[in-house]
Amino acid sequence: MNIYSDYYTALEELNAEELKRFQWHLVQGVLDGKPPMAKVKVEGVSLDETVTQLMQFYDDKVAVNVTMTALRRMNQNQLARQLDQVLISGNGPPSSPSVTCNP
């Protein structure tokens, strides 16, 4: 599996409302010093397009940190852990354990 497939598989666990919330977090910006994504790129688009835009906008390590932070802010801690484990076992970019969530 590649990182795109790992993201897609993990994020397809989100229902439609949760996907909207995830996209909202991407637009708001979740990491200090990293720009938020443009609303037009992710708002109201499919999961496939969201993952594509996320992976194109950020480098792999930043994309992992953004995703983990957004999922944790959504209280999707189990999903964040699952994605982290998949990425680690697949030798994808590991998430930073020092990422903090500032709601």
N, C-alpha and C positions, 0 to 999 in steps of 0.2 A: 504494500500500500504506500502511496505517496502522501505527503502532508495535506494536499488538497482533499484527497479521499478521507483521510482521518478527520479533518474538520467537518466535511460534509456528513459523514456517518455520525459524528457526535452531535452536531447541531440539528440533525433531523429529528432528534428527540424533543425539540422545542415545538410546542403547538403554535398556531398562527398568532395568537396574542403574545406569546413569549418571544417569537421571532420579531414582532414589531418592537417589543421592549429592548431586545438585543440590538436591533438596528438603531433605536433611539440612543442607546448608550454609545454606539459608534459615532453618531453625529455630535453628541455632547462632548466627546473626548473623555477618556478615562485615565490616561497617564499624563502626569506632569511632563512638560517638555516635548510631548508628541502631539502633532496636530490632529484635530478631529477630522473625520471623513466628511465629505460634502454630502448634504442631505439628498441631493439628486442622485447620488451614486448608490445609496442603499435603501432609502425610504420607499416602502411599498413594492420592492422587487422580490423575486423568488429567493429561496434559500441558496440555490445554485449560484445566482448572480451575486448575492451577498458575500458568499465565500470567495468568489472570483475577485470581487472588488476589494475585499479585505486583504487578500493575498497580493494583489497588485499594488495596493496603497502602502502597505507596510512591509518591511523585510520580515523574514520568517520569525525571528526571535521577538521582535516588537509585536507582530501579529499574535503570537502566543500570549504575551503579557496582556495585550489589549483584550483578547478573548477571555482569558482567565479572570481578569478584573471585572469585565462586564458580566460574566456569568455569576461571579460571587456577589456582585451588587444586586443581582436578580434573585439571590438566594438559591442559585442552581449549583450549590457546592458539590453535590455528588457528580453532576455532569462535568464540572470543572476537573474534579479528580480523575474521572474516567478518561477525559481527553488527555490530561497530563500523563496518565499511565500509558495510553496508547502511543503518544508521542515519544515517551522515554523508551518503551519497549521496541518501537520501530526506529529508534535512533533519530527521531525528529528533534527539532530544537527544544531543549528542556525549558520549562517556564522558570522564571526566577523565583526562588522561595522568599525573596525579600519584597515582593510586590505587595503593597498595602492598598486597601480599598478605602477611599475617602468619600463617603456618600455625600 
